[in-house]
Amino acid sequence: MELILWRHAEAEDSFPDLSRELTEKGRKQAAKTAAFLRQHLPPDARILVSPATRTQQTVAALTSDFTTVPAIAPGASVHAVLQAARWPDAGGTVLVVGHQPTLGTVAAQLLGCEPLRIKKSGLWWLSRHEGDSETTLRLAITPDFL
């Protein structure tokens, strides 16, 4: 199974939290990351997105074909994200568009290390093959390197 964690792009610092929109810089970040994903994401990937406006706008740079999952909203638990993705048993590829610190904690738990920070519009691509007990980090990249 392939699990891709995509943190939302830069958003306004406003209230209420769920309604925060992307900044101009954030829209550019999302576009860069989306262009990369278009080249590498399998066409049958499942895309799960937090209901927050900033995550919805981030994924909109890639596609309109996604599932909004309230359980992965800001403050979600690692368990909620992994359960929504059906890690590691679902097979195929799942892209989760969500928030820090949750996504960094998901990556850290799967890699067996201290919590990690995923930068805005950054991607962490992890995989685990059937019968394997180890998770492999395939890619960690931010839009400024794309």
N, CA and C of each residue as an Amber inpcrd file, in Angstrom:
protein
   438
   0.8380000  -1.1780000   0.0000000   0.0000000   0.0000000   0.0000000
   0.8830000   1.2400000   0.0000000   0.4270000   2.2530000  -0.7220000
   1.1130000   3.5470000  -0.7720000   0.2590000   4.5640000  -0.0190000
   0.8710000   5.3010000   0.8850000   0.1760000   6.3480000   1.6440000
   0.9130000   7.6510000   1.4200000   0.2080000   8.6250000   0.8610000
   0.7980000   9.9330000   0.6030000   0.1250000  10.9440000   1.5190000
   0.9290000  11.6360000   2.2870000   0.4340000  12.6750000   3.1930000
   0.7420000  14.0230000   2.5690000  -0.2780000  14.8320000   2.3520000
  -0.1250000  16.1610000   1.7450000  -0.6810000  17.1890000   2.7190000
   0.2040000  17.9810000   3.2760000  -0.2490000  19.0450000   4.1660000
  -0.8100000  20.1830000   3.3150000  -1.8710000  20.7990000   3.7920000
  -2.4600000  21.9250000   3.0590000  -1.4270000  23.0130000   2.8320000
  -1.6530000  23.8130000   1.8050000  -0.7620000  24.9270000   1.4780000
  -0.9860000  26.0860000   2.4520000  -0.1660000  27.1350000   2.3070000
  -0.2340000  28.2820000   3.2180000  -1.6340000  28.9060000   3.2030000
  -2.1430000  29.1700000   4.4010000  -3.4860000  29.7290000   4.5530000
  -3.4460000  31.0180000   5.3560000  -4.5100000  31.7820000   5.2190000
  -4.6540000  33.0170000   5.9870000  -4.6810000  32.6890000   7.4700000
  -4.2720000  33.6370000   8.2580000  -4.3220000  33.4920000   9.7110000
  -5.6020000  34.1820000  10.1780000  -6.7020000  33.4280000  10.1510000
  -7.9920000  34.0290000  10.4670000  -8.8470000  33.0600000  11.2700000
 -10.0640000  33.4820000  11.5390000 -10.9850000  32.7100000  12.3600000
 -12.3430000  32.7180000  11.6810000 -13.1280000  31.6790000  11.7100000
 -12.8910000  30.4040000  12.3840000 -11.9040000  29.5310000  11.6040000
 -11.2560000  28.6570000  12.3330000 -10.1840000  27.8370000  11.7780000
 -10.6160000  27.0510000  10.5440000 -11.7770000  26.4280000  10.5680000
 -12.2090000  25.6030000   9.4400000 -12.4680000  26.4080000   8.1730000
 -12.6370000  27.7320000   8.3040000 -12.9460000  28.5820000   7.1450000
 -11.7330000  29.2980000   6.5670000 -10.5550000  29.0570000   7.1190000
  -9.3490000  29.7370000   6.6230000  -9.0880000  29.3770000   5.1690000
  -8.8340000  30.3920000   4.3380000  -8.5850000  30.1920000   2.9180000
  -7.0980000  30.2810000   2.6060000  -6.7210000  29.7310000   1.4590000
  -5.3290000  29.8100000   1.0280000  -4.9630000  31.2440000   0.6820000
  -3.7040000  31.5820000   0.9270000  -3.1550000  32.8600000   0.4910000
  -2.7520000  32.7240000  -0.9790000  -2.3270000  33.8140000  -1.5790000
  -1.8220000  33.7500000  -2.9570000  -0.6210000  32.8010000  -3.0190000
   0.2780000  32.9090000  -2.0340000   1.4240000  31.9980000  -1.9730000
   0.9440000  30.5550000  -1.8410000  -0.0700000  30.3330000  -1.0330000
  -0.6170000  28.9920000  -0.8430000  -1.1920000  28.4140000  -2.1270000
  -1.8680000  29.2360000  -2.9180000  -2.4090000  28.7610000  -4.1940000
  -1.2660000  28.3360000  -5.1250000  -0.1690000  29.0940000  -5.1120000
   0.9930000  28.7300000  -5.9390000   1.6320000  27.4400000  -5.4400000
   1.7390000  27.2990000  -4.1110000   2.2910000  26.0700000  -3.5390000
   1.4470000  24.8610000  -3.9520000   0.1380000  24.9890000  -3.8000000
  -0.7660000  23.8800000  -4.1340000  -0.6390000  23.5160000  -5.6110000
  -0.5290000  24.5150000  -6.4750000  -0.4040000  24.2630000  -7.9170000
   0.8840000  23.5030000  -8.2290000   1.9890000  23.8710000  -7.5930000
   3.2660000  23.1780000  -7.8210000   3.1830000  21.7200000  -7.3710000
   2.6430000  21.5120000  -6.1800000   2.5480000  20.1510000  -5.6520000
   1.5850000  19.3250000  -6.4920000   0.4780000  19.9310000  -6.9050000
  -0.4980000  19.2260000  -7.7420000   0.1190000  18.8190000  -9.0790000
   0.9340000  19.6860000  -9.6700000   1.5920000  19.3590000 -10.9430000
   2.4890000  18.1320000 -10.7740000   3.2130000  18.0650000  -9.6620000
   4.0560000  16.9070000  -9.3690000   3.1940000  15.6510000  -9.2160000
   2.1210000  15.7640000  -8.4440000   1.2630000  14.6040000  -8.2150000
   0.6130000  14.1110000  -9.5070000   0.2500000  15.0050000 -10.4010000
  -0.3520000  14.5980000 -11.6750000   0.5780000  13.6610000 -12.4480000
   1.8750000  13.8660000 -12.2930000   2.8560000  13.0280000 -12.9890000
   3.0720000  11.6840000 -12.2970000   2.8270000  11.6030000 -10.9850000
   3.2220000  10.4210000 -10.2200000   2.0870000   9.6640000  -9.5430000
   0.9390000  10.2880000  -9.3900000  -0.1760000   9.6590000  -8.6840000
  -0.9030000   8.6820000  -9.6040000  -1.0900000   7.4360000  -9.1780000
  -1.8450000   6.4930000 -10.0070000  -3.2800000   6.9940000 -10.2150000
  -3.8580000   6.7440000 -11.3680000  -5.2040000   7.2500000 -11.6540000
  -6.2930000   6.6930000 -10.7400000  -6.0480000   5.5390000 -10.1220000
  -7.0580000   4.9380000  -9.2460000  -6.8240000   5.2600000  -7.7650000
  -5.9640000   6.2180000  -7.4670000  -5.6920000   6.5830000  -6.0710000
  -6.9590000   7.1100000  -5.4040000  -7.1520000   6.7270000  -4.1520000
  -8.2380000   7.3060000  -3.3450000  -7.7060000   8.5790000  -2.7200000
  -8.4970000   9.6410000  -2.7420000  -8.0730000  10.9260000  -2.1900000
  -9.0260000  11.3030000  -1.0700000  -8.4850000  11.4140000   0.1470000
  -9.2550000  11.7330000   1.3460000  -8.8420000  13.1040000   1.8370000
  -9.8220000  13.9780000   2.1050000  -9.5250000  15.3700000   2.4060000
 -10.2890000  15.8370000   3.6350000  -9.5990000  16.5840000   4.4740000
 -10.2130000  17.2340000   5.6270000 -11.3020000  18.1990000   5.1370000
 -12.3160000  18.4520000   5.9420000 -13.3650000  19.3930000   5.5320000
 -12.9540000  20.8660000   5.6150000 -11.7860000  21.1650000   6.1360000
 -11.3470000  22.5590000   6.2620000 -11.2110000  23.1950000   4.8780000
 -11.5930000  24.4510000   4.7670000 -11.5390000  25.1680000   3.4920000
 -10.1470000  25.0980000   2.8760000  -9.1000000  25.2690000   3.6720000
  -7.7350000  25.2960000   3.1310000  -7.3150000  23.9600000   2.5250000
  -7.7930000  22.8490000   3.0690000  -7.4630000  21.5520000   2.4710000
  -8.2760000  21.3290000   1.2010000  -9.5220000  21.7610000   1.2160000
 -10.3710000  21.6410000   0.0360000  -9.7920000  22.4600000  -1.1180000
  -9.2950000  23.6620000  -0.8190000  -8.6860000  24.4970000  -1.8520000
  -7.3560000  23.9100000  -2.3160000  -6.6050000  23.3140000  -1.4150000
  -5.3310000  22.6910000  -1.7840000  -5.5620000  21.5600000  -2.7740000
  -6.4620000  20.6430000  -2.4620000  -6.7020000  19.4980000  -3.3510000
  -7.3740000  19.9270000  -4.6520000  -8.1060000  21.0240000  -4.6410000
  -8.7680000  21.5070000  -5.8590000  -7.7550000  21.8460000  -6.9490000
  -6.5120000  22.1370000  -6.5630000  -5.4650000  22.3740000  -7.5590000
  -5.1320000  21.0890000  -8.3200000  -5.4770000  19.9520000  -7.7440000
  -5.1960000  18.6460000  -8.3470000  -6.4180000  18.0600000  -9.0410000
  -7.5540000  18.0510000  -8.3390000  -8.7320000  17.3530000  -8.8400000
  -9.9860000  17.7830000  -8.0840000 -11.1220000  17.4450000  -8.6630000
 -12.3970000  17.6370000  -7.9600000 -12.9510000  16.2760000  -7.5310000
 -12.2120000  15.2200000  -7.8120000 -12.6330000  13.8540000  -7.4940000
 -11.9500000  13.3930000  -6.2040000 -12.5750000  13.7250000  -5.0750000
 -12.0320000  13.3510000  -3.7690000 -13.1780000  13.1420000  -2.7910000
 -12.8360000  12.5700000  -1.6400000 -13.8130000  12.3320000  -0.5840000
 -13.4590000  13.1830000   0.6230000 -14.4270000  13.9670000   1.0870000
 -14.2370000  14.7540000   2.3030000 -14.4890000  13.8410000   3.4980000
 -13.5200000  13.8310000   4.4300000 -13.5980000  12.9340000   5.5850000
 -13.5270000  13.7790000   6.8620000 -14.6680000  14.0300000   7.5170000
 -14.6700000  14.8460000   8.7400000 -13.7250000  14.3320000   9.8220000
 -13.4800000  13.0350000   9.8650000 -12.6180000  12.4500000  10.9000000
 -11.1620000  12.9010000  10.7900000 -10.7590000  13.5060000   9.6520000
  -9.3660000  13.9500000   9.5190000  -9.2570000  15.4810000   9.5470000
 -10.2350000  16.1270000  10.1510000 -10.2280000  17.5780000  10.3310000
  -9.0770000  17.9780000  11.2580000  -8.8060000  19.2910000  11.4070000
  -7.7480000  19.7190000  12.3280000  -7.9300000  19.0740000  13.7070000
  -6.8190000  18.6260000  14.2660000  -6.8480000  17.9870000  15.5780000
  -7.1410000  16.4990000  15.5400000  -7.2530000  15.9300000  14.3500000
  -7.5340000  14.4990000  14.2200000  -6.4260000  13.6750000  14.8590000
  -6.7760000  12.4770000  15.2570000  -5.7810000  11.5690000  15.8300000
  -5.0890000  10.7880000  14.7130000  -3.9390000  10.2470000  15.0510000
  -3.2240000   9.3670000  14.1260000  -4.1280000   8.1940000  13.7610000
  -4.7850000   7.6410000  14.7540000  -5.6750000   6.5040000  14.5320000
  -6.7660000   6.8490000  13.5130000  -7.3460000   8.0420000  13.6180000
  -8.4150000   8.4500000  12.6890000  -7.9060000   8.5100000  11.2530000
  -6.7050000   9.0470000  11.0670000  -6.1340000   9.1460000   9.7160000
  -5.8460000   7.7530000   9.1590000  -5.2000000   6.9170000   9.9540000
  -4.8610000   5.5730000   9.4790000  -6.1090000   4.7290000   9.2460000
  -7.1190000   4.9190000  10.0610000  -8.3720000   4.1940000   9.8800000
  -9.0730000   4.6510000   8.5970000  -9.1090000   5.9550000   8.3470000
  -9.7290000   6.4740000   7.1280000  -9.0070000   5.9440000   5.8790000
  -7.6810000   5.8730000   5.9520000  -6.8790000   5.3840000   4.8230000
  -6.9160000   3.8620000   4.7040000  -7.3450000   3.2030000   5.7870000
  -7.3390000   1.7380000   5.8910000  -5.9130000   1.1800000   5.7620000
  -4.9850000   1.8710000   6.4010000  -3.5670000   1.4990000   6.4180000
  -3.3430000   0.3160000   7.3310000  -2.5550000  -0.6510000   6.9730000
  -1.8360000  -0.8480000   5.7190000  -2.5120000  -1.8420000   4.7990000
  -3.7630000  -2.1870000   5.1000000  -4.4060000  -3.3190000   4.4390000
  -5.2120000  -3.0000000   3.1850000  -5.4770000  -1.7330000   2.9110000
  -6.3690000  -1.3870000   1.8040000  -5.7760000  -1.7080000   0.4370000
  -4.4590000  -1.6660000   0.3370000  -3.8380000  -1.8390000  -0.9670000
  -3.9930000  -0.5670000  -1.7790000  -3.3480000  -0.5140000  -2.9090000
  -3.4360000   0.6570000  -3.7640000  -2.7610000   1.8700000  -3.1520000
  -3.1890000   3.0450000  -3.6100000  -2.6080000   4.3070000  -3.1690000
  -3.6870000   5.1820000  -2.5610000  -3.3640000   5.7740000  -1.4210000
  -4.2720000   6.7070000  -0.7530000  -3.5170000   8.0090000  -0.5170000
  -4.1290000   9.1000000  -0.9530000  -3.6030000  10.4460000  -0.7050000
  -4.4680000  11.0740000   0.3660000  -3.8460000  11.5110000   1.4650000
  -4.5600000  12.1820000   2.5530000  -4.1260000  13.6370000   2.5670000
  -5.0800000  14.5530000   2.4310000  -4.7970000  15.9840000   2.4820000
  -5.3010000  16.4820000   3.8330000  -4.3440000  16.8910000   4.6800000
  -4.7100000  17.2270000   6.0440000  -3.8210000  18.2770000   6.6680000
  -3.5780000  18.1100000   7.9710000  -3.0250000  19.1720000   8.8100000
  -1.8470000  18.7000000   9.6580000  -1.0370000  19.6650000  10.0560000
   0.0000000  19.5090000  11.0540000  -0.6540000  19.8410000  12.3980000
  -0.3170000  19.2270000  13.4790000   0.7640000  18.2480000  13.6390000
   0.3530000  16.8080000  13.3390000  -0.9180000  16.5870000  13.0140000
  -1.3870000  15.2130000  12.8150000  -0.5920000  14.4630000  11.7540000
  -0.4160000  15.0610000  10.5650000   0.2710000  14.3210000   9.4960000
   1.7150000  14.0000000   9.8640000   2.3940000  14.9300000  10.5220000
   3.7630000  14.6760000  10.9670000   3.8260000  13.5660000  11.9940000
   2.8130000  13.4800000  12.8250000   2.7560000  12.4230000  13.8320000
   2.4450000  11.0810000  13.1750000   1.5890000  11.0950000  12.1470000
   1.3210000   9.8620000  11.3970000   2.6250000   9.3490000  10.7820000
   3.3420000  10.2220000  10.0830000   4.6040000   9.8230000   9.4550000
   5.5870000   9.2880000  10.4950000   5.6990000   9.9760000  11.6070000
   6.6300000   9.5560000  12.6590000   6.2640000   8.1820000  13.2160000
   4.9900000   7.9700000  13.4550000   4.5750000   6.6730000  13.9940000
   4.8890000   5.5560000  13.0050000   4.6340000   5.7900000  11.7300000
   4.8920000   4.7420000  10.7390000   6.3780000   4.4860000  10.5430000
   7.1940000   5.5250000  10.7510000   8.6380000   5.3810000  10.5780000
   9.3650000   5.0580000  11.8880000   8.6300000   5.0690000  13.0050000
   9.2150000   4.7140000  14.2910000  10.1730000   5.7500000  14.8290000
   9.7820000   7.0240000  14.7280000  10.6570000   8.0880000  15.2140000
   9.8500000   9.1560000  15.9480000  10.5410000  10.1940000  16.3850000
   9.8950000  11.3130000  17.0630000   9.0090000  12.0640000  16.0760000
   8.0160000  12.8190000  16.5630000   7.1380000  13.5800000  15.6590000
   7.9300000  14.4340000  14.6670000   7.3930000  14.4890000  13.4640000
   8.0210000  15.2080000  12.3570000   7.1630000  16.4010000  11.9580000
   7.7890000  17.3700000  11.3230000   7.0640000  18.5370000  10.8370000
   6.9890000  18.4580000   9.3170000   5.7850000  18.4560000   8.8090000
   5.5810000  18.4980000   7.3670000   5.3040000  19.9470000   7.0090000
   6.1200000  20.5040000   6.1290000   5.9610000  21.9040000   5.7430000
   4.7110000  22.0910000   4.8960000   4.2600000  23.3250000   4.7910000
   3.0430000  23.6340000   4.0500000   3.1540000  23.1870000   2.6020000
   2.1340000  22.4660000   2.1630000   2.0270000  21.8600000   0.8340000
   3.1090000  20.8080000   0.5870000   3.7140000  20.3190000   1.6650000
   4.7140000  19.2640000   1.5520000   4.0720000  17.8990000   1.4080000
   4.8130000  16.9980000   0.7910000   4.3730000  15.6210000   0.5940000
   5.3050000  14.6520000   1.3030000   4.7290000  13.6670000   1.9320000
   5.4750000  12.5260000   2.4610000   4.8160000  11.2890000   1.8700000
   5.5930000  10.5020000   1.1290000   5.0840000   9.3140000   0.4380000
   5.6760000   8.1000000   1.1270000   4.8140000   7.2770000   1.7200000
   5.2260000   6.1000000   2.4780000   4.6320000   4.8590000   1.8390000
   5.3090000   3.7360000   1.9970000   4.7490000   2.5010000   1.4660000
   5.0490000   1.3280000   2.3830000   4.1890000   0.3540000   2.2960000
   4.3880000  -0.9200000   2.9830000   3.7810000  -1.9880000   2.0870000
   4.5890000  -2.9720000   1.7520000   4.1130000  -4.0320000   0.8670000
   3.5170000  -5.1610000   1.6740000   2.5840000  -5.8600000   1.0710000
   1.8900000  -6.9550000   1.7300000   2.8890000  -7.9510000   2.3170000
   2.6570000  -8.3110000   3.5610000   3.5340000  -9.2520000   4.2440000
   4.7480000  -8.6110000   4.8750000   4.9450000  -7.3230000   4.6200000
   6.0890000  -6.5850000   5.1660000   5.6890000  -5.9470000   6.4910000
   6.6190000  -5.8600000   7.4220000   6.3260000  -5.1960000   8.6880000
   6.9920000  -3.8240000   8.7680000   7.7470000  -3.4670000   7.7370000
   8.4490000  -2.1910000   7.7390000   7.8120000  -1.2130000   6.7610000
   7.8320000   0.0620000   7.1600000   7.3530000   1.1330000   6.2970000
   8.5570000   1.7890000   5.6450000   8.4240000   2.0910000   4.3650000
   9.4910000   2.7420000   3.6170000   9.0840000   4.1730000   3.2960000
   9.9890000   5.1080000   3.5540000   9.7870000   6.4930000   3.1260000
  10.2840000   6.5890000   1.7020000   9.3660000   6.8250000   0.7610000
   9.7330000   6.8970000  -0.6500000  10.0790000   8.3140000  -1.0730000
   9.4360000   9.3040000  -0.4290000   9.6290000  10.6780000  -0.8530000
   9.1960000  11.6210000   0.2630000   9.9660000  12.6840000   0.4560000
   9.5690000  13.8030000   1.3080000  10.0300000  15.0570000   0.5580000
   9.0830000  15.9160000   0.1740000   9.4370000  17.0690000  -0.6430000
   8.4810000  18.2380000  -0.3500000   9.0070000  19.4300000  -0.5210000
   8.2120000  20.6400000  -0.3550000   8.1280000  21.3710000  -1.6840000
   7.1490000  22.2610000  -1.8590000   6.9640000  22.9010000  -3.1600000
   8.1480000  23.7320000  -3.6230000   8.9750000  24.2180000  -2.7140000
  10.1180000  25.0090000  -3.1550000  11.1830000  24.1660000  -3.8610000
  11.0730000  22.8280000  -3.7810000  11.9950000  21.9540000  -4.5120000
  11.3640000  21.4010000  -5.7940000  10.1290000  21.7950000  -6.0600000
   9.4450000  21.2950000  -7.2610000   9.5610000  22.3030000  -8.3940000
